[in-house]
Amino acid sequence: MALYWLPDEAWAAIEPHLPTNQPGARRVDDRRVISGILHVLKVGCRWCDCPVEYGPSTTVYNRFNRWSRRGFWLKLLDALVEAGAVTKSTAIDSTYIKAQRAAFGGKGGVQSRRSAARAVGGRPRSTRSPTLSAALMR
């Protein structure tokens, strides 16, 4: 699996917009962590499967999550668009789910069903097997 590292030009555009003077423990290298975040998003792996070269997977996930809640990624994108470093675009998810042919009445057409109230009060649509009835009475 190839690792993804931010090129120098991309890092030069991003670095001025990073939050500074954050409280807490000594910060892990931002370029390494952001490269890890982009790696996970590009590859589609789980956060816990992020390669150790990007730092602890919990740090990579927590940084992504914390910055997402604060709106950092949107602000960064707007700043990069304004600077002309990237173009703002929209992506549409291309996933799909295969449905069975009959899932929407495809085979055999649309059929009406009796309501539950009518089914309870009405005549049974099938009869019990004598063998099954005898087996149940034992």
C-alpha positions as CSV (number, residue, x, y, z in Angstrom):
1,M,0.0,0.0,0.0
2,A,1.5,3.3,-1.1
3,L,1.6,6.1,1.5
4,Y,0.3,9.5,0.6
5,W,2.3,12.6,1.6
6,L,1.3,16.2,0.9
7,P,3.5,17.8,-1.7
8,D,5.5,20.9,-0.7
9,E,3.2,23.2,-2.8
10,A,0.1,21.9,-1.1
11,W,1.6,22.1,2.4
12,A,2.7,25.7,1.7
13,A,-0.9,26.6,0.9
14,I,-2.4,24.8,3.9
15,E,0.1,25.6,6.6
16,P,-0.9,29.3,7.2
17,H,-4.5,28.3,7.9
18,L,-3.8,25.7,10.6
19,P,-4.9,26.4,14.2
20,T,-2.0,27.5,16.4
21,N,-1.5,27.8,20.2
22,Q,-3.7,24.8,20.9
23,P,-3.8,23.6,24.5
24,G,-2.9,20.1,25.5
25,A,0.1,17.8,25.0
26,R,2.9,18.4,22.5
27,R,1.4,18.4,19.0
28,V,2.2,15.6,16.5
29,D,3.5,17.0,13.2
30,D,0.5,18.5,11.4
31,R,1.8,17.7,7.9
32,R,2.1,14.0,8.9
33,V,-1.3,13.9,10.5
34,I,-3.1,15.6,7.6
35,S,-1.3,13.3,5.2
36,G,-2.7,10.4,7.3
37,I,-6.2,11.9,7.2
38,L,-6.0,12.2,3.4
39,H,-4.6,8.7,3.1
40,V,-7.6,7.2,5.1
41,L,-10.1,9.2,3.0
42,K,-8.5,8.3,-0.3
43,V,-8.0,4.6,0.5
44,G,-11.2,4.1,2.4
45,C,-9.7,2.1,5.2
46,R,-10.8,2.2,8.8
47,W,-9.1,4.8,11.0
48,C,-7.5,2.1,13.2
49,D,-5.9,0.7,10.0
50,C,-4.1,4.0,9.3
51,P,-0.4,3.2,8.8
52,V,1.8,4.1,11.8
53,E,4.0,6.3,9.6
54,Y,1.3,9.0,9.9
55,G,1.4,8.8,13.7
56,P,-1.0,7.1,16.1
57,S,-4.3,6.3,14.5
58,T,-6.2,7.7,17.4
59,T,-4.4,11.1,16.9
60,V,-5.2,11.0,13.2
61,Y,-8.9,10.2,13.9
62,N,-9.2,12.7,16.8
63,R,-7.7,15.5,14.8
64,F,-10.0,14.9,11.8
65,N,-13.0,14.6,14.1
66,R,-12.2,17.7,16.2
67,W,-11.5,19.9,13.2
68,S,-14.6,18.7,11.5
69,R,-16.8,19.7,14.4
70,R,-15.1,23.2,14.4
71,G,-15.7,23.6,10.7
72,F,-11.9,23.8,10.0
73,W,-12.1,21.8,6.8
74,L,-14.7,24.0,5.2
75,K,-12.8,27.2,6.2
76,L,-9.6,25.7,4.8
77,L,-11.3,24.8,1.5
78,D,-12.7,28.3,1.2
79,A,-9.3,29.8,1.9
80,L,-7.6,27.6,-0.7
81,V,-10.3,28.4,-3.3
82,E,-9.9,32.2,-2.5
83,A,-6.1,31.9,-2.9
84,G,-6.6,30.0,-6.3
85,A,-4.8,26.9,-5.0
86,V,-7.8,24.6,-5.7
87,T,-11.2,24.8,-7.4
88,K,-14.3,24.3,-5.4
89,S,-16.2,21.3,-6.8
90,T,-19.0,19.0,-5.8
91,A,-18.7,15.2,-5.8
92,I,-21.6,12.8,-6.0
93,D,-21.3,9.5,-4.3
94,S,-21.3,6.7,-6.9
95,T,-22.2,3.8,-4.6
96,Y,-25.3,1.8,-5.4
97,I,-27.3,-1.1,-4.0
98,K,-28.4,-3.9,-6.3
99,A,-32.1,-4.8,-5.7
100,Q,-33.9,-7.9,-6.6
101,R,-36.0,-7.8,-9.8
102,A,-39.2,-8.3,-7.7
103,A,-38.3,-5.8,-5.0
104,F,-40.6,-3.2,-6.6
105,G,-43.1,-5.5,-8.3
106,G,-40.8,-5.9,-11.3
107,K,-41.7,-9.5,-12.0
108,G,-45.4,-10.3,-12.0
109,G,-46.5,-6.7,-11.8
110,V,-48.0,-4.9,-8.9
111,Q,-50.4,-7.0,-6.8
112,S,-52.9,-5.7,-4.2
113,R,-52.7,-7.1,-0.7
114,R,-55.4,-7.5,1.8
115,S,-55.2,-5.2,4.8
116,A,-54.3,-6.8,8.2
117,A,-57.8,-6.0,9.6
118,R,-59.6,-7.8,6.7
119,A,-57.1,-10.7,6.9
120,V,-57.9,-11.3,10.6
121,G,-61.7,-11.1,10.1
122,G,-61.9,-12.9,6.7
123,R,-61.8,-16.5,5.6
124,P,-58.4,-18.2,5.7
125,R,-56.7,-18.2,2.3
126,S,-55.3,-21.6,2.8
127,T,-56.2,-24.7,4.7
128,R,-54.1,-26.5,7.2
129,S,-52.6,-29.8,6.3
130,P,-54.2,-32.7,8.2
131,T,-50.8,-34.1,8.9
132,L,-49.6,-30.8,10.4
133,S,-52.8,-30.5,12.5
134,A,-52.3,-34.0,13.9
135,A,-48.7,-33.3,14.7
136,L,-49.6,-30.1,16.6
137,M,-52.2,-31.9,18.7
138,R,-49.7,-34.4,20.2
